[in-house]
C-alpha cells in the first residue's frame, strides 16, 4: 500500500520578544528566581519551515550555534511531542529548517521562541490536538521564557515566568541594538550585587512607568559595550536592557522615527527596527 502523501510544508515567523521591565522579587528553594516582567512580542524574528515526511524522523537544519543538535530546544520540543503521542501511530516525521536572525545571548528569546513554535506547529501538523494547558506544561519543562511564546500573546508574567496574564500593549515601534558582546545570564543571576527583593507591583504601576530592569545596572558595570549602547540610545528616549541583555532598546511612536534613529546607528553595532505585536504570528498562521 503506498505511503500517504505528507501534508504541505508550513513556514512561520518565530518572533523575538522584549522584556519591557524585569523585577526580581525573590528566589525559591528550587534555586529559580521569582520575577515580574512584561513580555512584548515583535513582528521580527527567525523563519522556521516545517516539511512533513513519512520517515518517522525529525531532522534539523540550522546555523551552527555551538549546541549539539540533540540538545537544541527545537529537537527537545519535538521529542516531548513524540513522547506525548505514544498511544497514536505517528508515521510522520518532519524536516525543520531554521533561518536564524535572532542573536544568541541577546535577551530576545530566540531559542525559547523556536521551541514554542515547534510545539505549536507540530501539534497542528501531526494532528495531536493537545490543548493549550498541555502545551504550556511542556513549554515550562524547556525553559522559563518558552510558555509566553506558546501562549502567543504579549503578557504580564510572574513566578519564574510561567504565570501569564495576556496584555494589550500599545503596538509601538522599537529600535533594538545588539552590542558586540555576549552577556552570561548565569553570571548576572549569580551576582551578589543583584537585587532579589523588589516589591511586586500592580499592572497600573507598570503602565504609569513605575518599573525598571533589576539586571541593568550590573550588566552596565560588567559589559562596557552595553553601557555605551544605552548611553547612545538615551539620545532618543528611555533606553532599556531586555532580560539580561545584551540587547538594548528604545520605543518610538512611528516607524519613521525609529528608522531615523536607526540611520544614525554607529557601524560598530548591529540593530534593527521592529513593531510590537499583541498576538504571535505563529498563532495567526495556524488559524
ABEGO torsion letter per residue (X at the ends): XBBBBBBBBBBBBBBBBBBABBBBAEBBAAGBBBBBBBBBBBABEBBBBBBBBAAGBBBBBBBBAGBBAAABAAAAAAAAAAAAAAABBBABBBBBBBBBABBBGAGAGAAAAAAAAAAAAAAAAAGAGBBAAAAAAAAAAAEAAAAAAAAGBBBBBBEAGABBBBBBBBBBBBBBBBBBBBBBAAAAAABAABBAABBBBBAAAAAAGBBBBAAAAAAAAABAAAAAAAAAAAAAEBBBBBEAOABBBBBBABAAAAAAAAAABBAABBBBBBBBBABBAAAAAAX
